[in-house]
Amino acid sequence: MFIPRRKIRSAAAAATMAAALIGIGAGAAGAAGWPPLQEGGHLYVGSNGTGTVMVVDLDDLGTCHTPSKASLSVQIVSGSSSVVVYSGAGCTGASWASGSLAQSNLPWAALSYRVVPA
C-alpha cells in the first residue's frame, strides 16, 4: 500500500510534538507554580506562570501588542508560532524569542510582544 509523503510528514510531526509535550510536562511537574501545559500562548504577570494570565492569539502574526500589565513569564505550546517579547512598549527595546514550545521566566519585565512564525 502506498502512503503519500505528506501523510508521513504529518504523522511524524504529530509524534514529535506529542513526545516534546510529554517531555516538557514531565520536567515541569516539579516546577513550583507552573500551571499545566495547555495548547496556545499565555503570558503571565508573575514569575513561574503565576498571576494574571493574558491569552496570546497565535494566529495574529506580526501585530505589536502592548498590554496594560508587564509580563514576567510565558508558556507557548504551538507547532507553528512563537512569541517575541520586548522590554519596551510598542515592540521596542531588547527582545527575547520564546520558540514554539516553551515555558519560561522572562529575562526582564516584557512590556510588549509580537507573534511570529516558528
C-alpha angles and dihedrals in degrees: 000000000000118000116195115241090236091062091047091051091048092050092047091050091050092049091049092050091048092050091048092050091050090049094049092043091053092047094045095049091085095042109110115240101001114134118229115281114267131177116264136037127303133178119196129205091214132053122264092028096300134133128029113357125216116200112223118217099227091191092062096088120189100003115128114228125195108190121201091247130048119245124230101179140026139203119192126177109174136121095212112027138056134181129239113202125199133208092223135054117262093033094292133134127032117355135210126188122215103201121223096283112040145137111181149138109245121244090238139358105294113220097182142012144194130203114231134177113272 
